[in-house]
Amino acid sequence: MQLKFSAIRNKRKNSGLVIRAKGVGGSWIAKLPAERFDGVPENEFSMMTIASRLGINVPGIDLVHVDSLEGLSAGLRRLRGTRLSPFVVSIETAQISST
């Protein structure tokens, strides 16, 4: 299982994301590292990048460090163990179309 949150771009931190506790979510999906499998965010980022380079239309994607997230609870930050990546993959939902 991979935790996902709606997020917005943090204009104060370069490439950071903000996860709001209340209100309307943002235009990005922040996917946290999976506990069971290594490198899930890195793998998803790599596959989406390859797909884009092959000419497949993909949404905006970014790989950001967990520490650049605002609004993430301390308990979730501590989940990083030996199997957890320090990165979060984020996908821009504004570019996802329902075709």
Secondary structure as UniProt FT lines:
FT   STRAND          4..10
FT   TURN            14..15
FT   STRAND          16..18
FT   STRAND          28..31
FT   TURN            38..39
FT   HELIX           40..53
FT   TURN            54..55
FT   STRAND          61..65
FT   HELIX           66..68
FT   STRAND          69..70
FT   HELIX           74..77
FT   TURN            78..79
FT   STRAND          87..92
FT   HELIX           93..95
//
